[in-house]
Amino acid sequence: MKKRGCWFWIACAVLLLVLGTAAILYAFWVLPFWGIPFNGSRHGSPPLTPPWALECWLWEDDVNTADEVLALVEGYEKHDFPVRTILIDSPWSTRYNDFIVDESRYPNPAEFFTGLQDRGYRVVLWMTSMVDSKSKDTAIQDSRDWFDEAKAKGYLTGGGAEVGWWKGQGGFVDYTNPDAMTWWRGMQQQVFDWGIDGWKLDGAATYFGTRVGGFPVPYMRTHSGLMTTRGYMDHYYRDEYQHGLTQNPEFITLARSTDRLGLLDPEKENGKLKYFLDTKAHPEGFAPIDASPVNWVGDQDHAWSLEEQGLQEALTDILRSAANGYNVIGSDVAGYSGGEIPARLYPRWAQFSCFCGLFLNGGHGNRALWEGDREEFEIIRKFAWLHAELIPYIYTHVVACHEGAAPLMRPLEARYHYLFGVNFLVAPIYEDSYSRSVTLPEGRWRYFFDDDEVLVGPATFTRDFPLSEAPVYVRDGAIIPLDVSRSYTGLGDPSSAGHVTYLIYPYGQTAFETVHPATGKKTQIAVDAGDTVAITLSGEKTPHILRVKCVRKPNTVTLDGQALPEGEAWNYDVEKHFLIIRTRAYADGKYVVEFPAAN
């Protein structure tokens, strides 16, 4: 046997050195920042998102004044566009995170905030965990005295070490120091007293760490000892959410789930190349899932492609977030920033956002949609109302996920395809084209916007979708609870208000249990479709409208054994092939629909 030469042993030693170095770097640098994709032990179950946070949100980030907010709100009211939540982004405080309202921007803040709430809106304010010595665009930009006081009292991590971030320079409040938290919560209390409903927790916590020779090290000293970047991020998201719940039982936080991936970003500063950890490089997610009632996926541009960080990036990040277990996720409709919003992008993005847990309409650019293309505005409004109508369906799945079921959005293998709950297949248009390849999973499906034909999957096909429609398919046999109060979507009209509308596609034996958003109580619906269609409601009794897909007009409709009068209790839509039954009160909730004998 030949002896191995010295070069062999040198190569082995080099290999061991490389592997050992990589293991050390991974253990002491990568894991404390990125985490283990996917580290399930870090996350608990998704919290129960309150129904109000599932309705449409509105915000602007160009002017940031009370007058601009009110003008936008009044425009949306005038043009009958649904809005529940008003997000007030930065800058709204005199210094970042001093929680003192800048009254040059928002005069009489108590009146402003409570006035919005009196009009039926929820209010969410932007914040981070930074205590700044200097800020970019606040009323008080030099806040060295404020920072030095917090540093001297030990309220900041790392002995008050300063880092630069996109809004200025400062240190991190120490969530492990009880005295620091008394100071921090005391500053927050006034806006809590005005009844705010949530925080938008922006991602500055990802900058937490020490710089050694300009190189980032993801550790820093705190009151409780050495802490990693990941550990601090978890404190930030969990502690702010849990404290908010002590002030308001329906409090939420809007936090990032995942964002586009990266390693190190070069940034020119004073002619030198400065490297910092990419704030978007968290494949495991920014916020822990148990502190994530509502999530968005960072700032996309007004663009289509992944390369331009547009709609395709939002789709990629949202579906990756859903695959990781996040439940209520969305993105800024039409993107957060960039140049002019391209034609057709806004309605296509709104169609996608309609079938997300979060419909977040805002950012930079003109959000007074009625001032632009009228056709696009009406399409966007239609899909915003469709999202609002779907809240009972969405909330039912949100509750189920909170209790251990799959998330609301369930990604599929085909490009940008997902199930929305159990009954919708969504394949968003992701480029400036009317054509889209759609892959239907196994089962029977109907095109949601022209639902007479049954399509059998698995099947893949390509077809055109007009701007007013979207690639959305509904499962045959589906039962979909809706809250309808307008006629924009064709699923009812103003007389539908005050009723739960159940959209029913009879096929075989199916059932669905609705969790009512207003009460949390449940109604079970069972459908048995054969020669006749039997529909049984049990559980919580509510006024309701049944919209039952029927290719033929029924002969008779009975409720609890009694015939219902046609034209008064029910009618048949000959054009759309729906039986429509309207009921306010009932005993047992047993419907039977009989049809004439087939020729």
Buried (B, 14 or more C-beta within 10 A) or exposed (E): EEEEEEEEEEEEEEEEEEEEEEEEEEEEBBBBBBBBEBBEEBBEEBBBBBBBBBBBBBBBBEEBBBEBBBBBBEBBEEBEBBBBBBBBBBBBBBBBBBBBBBEEBBEEBEEBBBEBBEEEBBBBBBBBBBBBBBBBEBBBBEBEEBBEEBBEEBBBBBEBBBBBBEBBBBBBBBBBBEEBBEBBBEBBEBBBEBBBBBBBBBBBBBBBBBBEEEEBBBBBBBBEEEBBBBBBBBBBBBBBBBBBBEBBEBBBBBBBBBBBBEEEEEEEEEEEEEBBBBBBBBBBBBBBBBBBBBBBBBBBBBBBBBEBBBBBBBBBBBBBBBBBBBBBBBBBBBBBBBEEBBEBBBBBBBBBBBBBBBBBBBBBBEBEBBEBBEEBBBBBBBBBBBBBBBBBBBBBBBBBBBEEBBBBBBBBEBEBBBBBBBBBBBBBBBEEEEEBEBBBBEBBBBBBBEBEEEBEBEEEEEEEBEBBBBBBBBBBBBBBBBBBBBEBBEBBEEEBEEBBBBBBBBBEEBEBBBBBBEEEEBBBBBBBBEEBBBBBBBBBBBEBBBBBBBEEBBEBBBBEEEEBEBEEBBBBEEEEBBBBBBBEEBEEBBBBBEBEEEE
